[in-house]
């Protein structure tokens, strides 16, 4: 089972680079292999491939970022820093690089440098669509959009995957990716720092339960992208912000059949391959005991 090791202020996807790679079949293949390794959680292999790509295409900010991400996810935080710093020097507008740089420094205990990098990331993406909508709802109705939403979903119980005292895991009605879920706090919380002790335990519990269900769905180490949305760190009050976490898994009908956003979906509207209700029902029925038993401790 693979659980994300780091939670971010906004959802981060693996970029292909802010500059295109030179046309080369071997480089394209290596880039695809590196990206697949990242998706599979094979960060050691991804590091090796991204090092080769950076040697072949020096001073590419996207490749620097990807190498920094792979190093970070492999636990090599100190090695990740120079790669991420190179990425933002080469492209100061590369928001994901600032975000990873801030998150990495934060984990290393370098709070001042981390805050500086994270503020830079937020300044590059000030008009986040989701944040704008939550603010508009708050202004129009006087209360929180996600508070109302989670209450409605709990009442209907059609798209609920699992719940505990602090959180609900839901397949949202707007889900695009197959088996996409959102984990929402049941109490109005703006960020991780606003959680009570028992809510931190509940948050860890709900992530484990969702991740086990994902792995058990096709009996594999289930790939997904995930990230946390929480209150901005600009020093202002944001009562519209409500803590939640997204899971975007690509697998559709089996361990080998994936959904790809292509053609009409990129140019017009995403298509729903399965309904939110049927996806929630399948996940809800799956055991929370992992299909791979833990090895007996020595």
Secondary structure, DSSP 4 states (H G I P E B T S, - for coil): ----S---SS-------SSPPPS-HHHHHHHHHHHHHHHHT-HHHHHHHHHHHHHHSTT-HHHHHHHHHHHHHTT-HHHHHHHHHHHHHH-TT-HHHHHHHHHHHHHTT-HHHHHHHHHHHHHHTTT-HHHHHHHHHHHHHSS-HHHHHHHHHHHH-SSEEEE-SSEEEE--TT--STT-EEEEESS---SGGG--HHHHHHHHHHHHHHHHHHHHHHTS----EEEEE---SSSS--TT---EEEEE--B-SSSS-B----THHHHS----SS-HHHHHHHHHHS-SS-SSPPPPP-
